[in-house]
Amino acid sequence: MTDPTPPPRRVAVVGDALIDELRDEHGSREFVGGAALNVAVGLALLGEDVTLLAMLGDDEPAERIRAYLRDYGVRLVESPSPYGTSRAVSDRSEGGEPRYEFNEAAKRRALRFDDATRGALDDADLVVVSCYPFDDDGQVAAIVAAIERPGERLIVDGNPRSGMMADRERFLANFEAFAARSLLVKVGDEDAELLLDDTLDAFVERLRGDGGDAAILATAGRHGATVHAGDDVVHADIVALPGPVVDTMGAGDATLSAIVHHVATQGVPQTADAWAATLGEAMTIAAATVRHEGALLRVPDHETVYPS
């Protein structure tokens, strides 16, 4: 008898790994984080075979990140950083929206496209790129050259950060060109405001007009998320689960992880109904994630989602 469970797909996640320092009225706490790292760990928790390609320094924070990835079964192909390991400080001590500051390593992030990096990309069934330096033409040219068959296996989340970008117009131009090569593109309302000074709908229309066939996942915080795929437009509201919302930092990464997991195991949804089911599941995972501090993906148990 054959095993009906398919083997995990090999997923390479490319982007940032850093230390998130959260400051609020209660003090300061540190978490291993970074958008790409969050997605990589989330995919591993969902059962995928994951390799993270990221830049680390030769310091104690890098050791924490390596240990964290080992704990969750994520392989690491690292590029050296002469500036140390990246750090993001989120200051929420005055209430309202957090203020973010990034160290020099985060601002100068770059990958080395050596044999190990290229090998990990070649071996992957899917390649997910998140929080990549799209304002660096050299880094963009290098990753484009390294990824074969992008339209069949490439997923991208620009994840721009004002404190990390050196050139907004260059970032936007390179991201749009990269998105046009991709299978699936994630954008958020904050991305649209930062890169275009416009609405999320306007950003989606701009991406759809660039000639690519990518499905677009558009996330809008408390207003939910929408998938635009061909002629289908599928929306899902945020999911109400028991307990208060504690930390929204990992919501977008959890949503993307869940959708990439579906693509890895079942392929890209081909109908509006299939997208609705996929997006609903992803939003449920995001709702469970935001009910804990930090960005670690959480999967709610069946009793939580479907109480008796």
Summary of the structure (lengths in Angstrom):
residues: 308
radius of gyration: 18.3
end to end distance: 35.5
largest distance: 61.1
contacts: 1041
relative contact order: 0.13
helix: 39%
strand: 24%
